[in-house]
Amino acid sequence: MTTTFPDVSISTERLVLRPFEAADIPAHIEMMNDEPVIAWTSTPHPYRTREAEEWVSRIAPAERTGGRGLVLAVTEFLTQRLVGLARLQNTNWRTRATEISYITAPWARGEGYATESVLAVAQWLFRDQTFERLELRTPADNTAAQQVAQKAGCISEGVLRNAWIARTQTEAGGWIDIRTDLIVWSLLPEDLEGVAEQMADAGGYGSFTDWN
């Protein structure tokens, strides 16, 4: 049984999802120090060059080679600018199920890039990797992440109470930990039927059929 994902690049009409490179480090640092990213993720703060270098050179590649998942830098097809990241984790190779998370750079929000990335990865997982379930977990107050899940056609399955530690900014400008619920979403192969076509018809993006 295969227990690692291939070293893959996935292309859509607007995006290329590929492994992180050293050239991504400056844009990655800027993205990870953005306030919503600090608030809703467990990323180190402040996020410095050493954290980014460790991510690109060791942590991200080890997710794939260790069989835990896959980390992809999301870039614009035309400009090669870093749009965000998509990460598969907590992969169960026996049940063919994995969990996806996503981050979008501040300048790229509102363009549908996160939804496009989720759908591209989902189609690759279901069609090429014969996976049967893709799971998302979004903090209860992170409405932007929930909108991505809804637009991608995910089904809300329930709430994990008090299951995540988010962060909130104090009046003094610092950050403190707060507990929050997680909403669990899932996407199955049959859930994708018609979703990509509907988004393309609405002017969102094109096909997700090119990967190698």
C-alpha positions in Angstrom: 0.0 0.0 0.0 1.3 3.5 -0.9 1.8 5.6 2.2 3.2 8.8 0.8 1.9 11.3 -1.7 3.9 11.9 -4.9 6.0 15.1 -5.3 3.3 16.7 -7.3 2.4 20.0 -9.0 -1.3 20.8 -9.7 -2.4 23.4 -12.1 -5.7 25.2 -12.6 -6.5 28.0 -15.1 -5.2 30.7 -12.6 -3.0 28.8 -10.2 -0.1 26.5 -9.8 0.2 24.4 -6.6 3.7 23.1 -6.1 6.3 22.4 -3.4 7.7 25.4 -1.5 11.0 26.9 -2.8 13.6 29.1 -1.2 12.4 32.0 -3.4 9.0 31.9 -1.6 10.5 32.7 1.8 10.1 36.6 1.8 6.4 36.3 0.7 5.8 33.4 3.1 7.1 35.5 6.0 4.9 38.4 5.1 1.8 36.1 4.8 2.4 34.3 8.1 2.7 37.6 10.0 -0.7 38.8 8.8 -3.2 39.3 11.7 -5.9 36.8 10.6 -3.2 34.2 10.1 -1.8 34.8 13.6 -5.3 34.7 15.1 -6.6 31.5 13.5 -3.5 29.3 13.1 -0.8 27.9 15.5 2.0 29.5 13.5 4.9 30.9 15.6 4.7 34.6 16.2 6.5 36.6 15.3 7.3 34.5 12.2 10.9 35.2 11.2 13.4 34.1 8.5 14.5 31.2 10.6 11.0 29.8 10.9 10.4 30.2 7.2 13.7 28.6 6.3 12.9 25.7 8.6 9.4 25.4 7.0 10.7 25.3 3.4 13.8 23.2 3.9 12.6 20.6 6.5 9.0 20.8 7.9 7.0 21.0 4.6 9.0 18.3 2.8 8.9 16.0 5.8 5.1 16.1 5.8 5.2 14.2 2.5 8.2 11.9 3.0 6.9 11.0 6.5 3.5 9.9 5.0 1.5 12.5 7.1 0.3 14.6 4.3 1.4 17.2 1.7 2.3 20.9 1.7 1.8 23.0 -1.5 2.6 26.6 -2.2 -0.2 28.2 -4.1 1.0 30.6 -6.7 -0.5 32.7 -9.5 0.0 31.1 -12.9 0.8 34.3 -14.7 3.0 36.1 -12.1 4.3 33.2 -10.0 3.4 35.3 -6.9 2.7 33.4 -3.7 -1.0 33.4 -3.2 -1.1 31.1 -0.1 -0.7 27.5 0.9 -2.7 24.3 1.0 -1.8 21.6 3.4 -2.9 18.0 3.7 -2.4 16.4 7.2 -3.6 13.7 9.5 -3.7 11.3 6.5 -5.2 7.8 7.1 -3.9 5.6 4.3 -6.2 2.7 5.2 -9.4 4.7 5.0 -8.1 6.9 2.2 -9.0 10.1 4.2 -7.1 13.2 4.9 -7.6 16.8 6.3 -6.9 20.0 4.4 -6.2 23.5 5.7 -5.5 26.6 3.7 -4.0 30.1 4.1 -4.4 33.0 1.7 -2.1 36.0 1.5 -3.8 39.4 2.4 -3.5 40.8 -1.1 -5.1 37.7 -2.7 -8.2 37.5 -0.6 -11.6 37.9 -2.2 -10.5 36.3 -5.5 -11.7 32.8 -4.8 -8.2 31.4 -4.7 -8.7 29.3 -1.5 -11.8 27.6 -2.9 -10.0 27.0 -6.2 -7.1 25.4 -4.3 -9.3 23.2 -2.2 -11.2 22.0 -5.3 -8.1 21.4 -7.3 -6.5 19.3 -4.5 -9.8 17.5 -3.9 -10.1 16.4 -7.6 -6.5 15.3 -7.6 -7.1 13.3 -4.4 -10.3 11.6 -5.5 -9.4 11.0 -9.2 -5.7 10.3 -9.1 -5.0 9.1 -5.5 -8.3 7.2 -5.0 -9.1 8.9 -1.8 -12.6 8.7 -0.4 -12.8 11.6 2.1 -11.4 15.1 2.5 -12.0 16.8 5.9 -11.8 20.5 6.9 -11.9 21.9 10.4 -12.6 25.6 10.8 -12.7 27.7 14.0 -16.3 28.7 14.9 -15.7 32.4 14.4 -13.6 32.2 11.3 -16.3 33.0 8.8 -13.9 33.4 5.9 -12.7 29.8 6.2 -16.3 28.6 6.5 -17.2 30.4 3.3 -14.4 28.6 1.5 -15.7 25.2 2.8 -19.3 26.1 1.7 -18.3 27.3 -1.8 -16.2 24.1 -2.3 -19.4 22.1 -1.7 -18.3 20.7 1.7 -20.9 19.3 4.1 -21.0 20.5 7.7 -21.0 17.4 10.0 -20.9 18.9 13.5 -18.9 20.8 16.1 -15.9 19.8 18.2 -16.5 21.8 21.3 -13.6 23.7 22.8 -11.2 21.9 20.5 -8.9 24.6 19.2 -6.7 27.4 20.6 -7.0 30.6 18.7 -5.4 34.0 19.5 -6.9 37.4 20.0 -5.1 40.7 20.1 -5.0 42.8 23.3 -5.4 46.6 23.5 -1.7 46.8 24.0 -1.0 45.0 20.8 0.0 41.7 22.1 -1.6 38.3 21.5 -3.3 35.9 24.0 -4.6 32.4 23.6 -8.4 31.8 23.6 -10.3 28.5 23.3 -12.8 28.0 20.5 -15.0 25.3 18.9 -14.1 23.7 15.6 -16.7 23.1 12.8 -16.1 19.8 11.0 -16.7 19.7 7.2 -16.2 16.9 4.7 -16.0 16.5 1.0 -16.6 13.1 -0.7 -16.1 12.3 -4.4 -19.8 12.5 -5.2 -20.0 16.0 -3.6 -17.8 17.4 -6.3 -20.2 16.6 -9.1 -21.1 19.9 -10.7 -19.4 22.2 -8.2 -16.4 23.1 -10.4 -18.7 23.6 -13.4 -20.9 25.9 -11.4 -18.0 28.0 -10.2 -16.6 28.3 -13.7 -20.0 29.3 -15.1 -20.1 32.1 -12.4 -16.8 33.4 -13.7 -14.7 32.0 -10.9 -12.1 29.9 -12.7 -11.6 27.1 -15.2 -10.7 23.5 -15.1 -8.6 21.5 -12.6 -7.4 18.7 -14.9 -3.7 19.4 -15.3 -1.4 17.7 -12.8 1.9 15.8 -13.0 
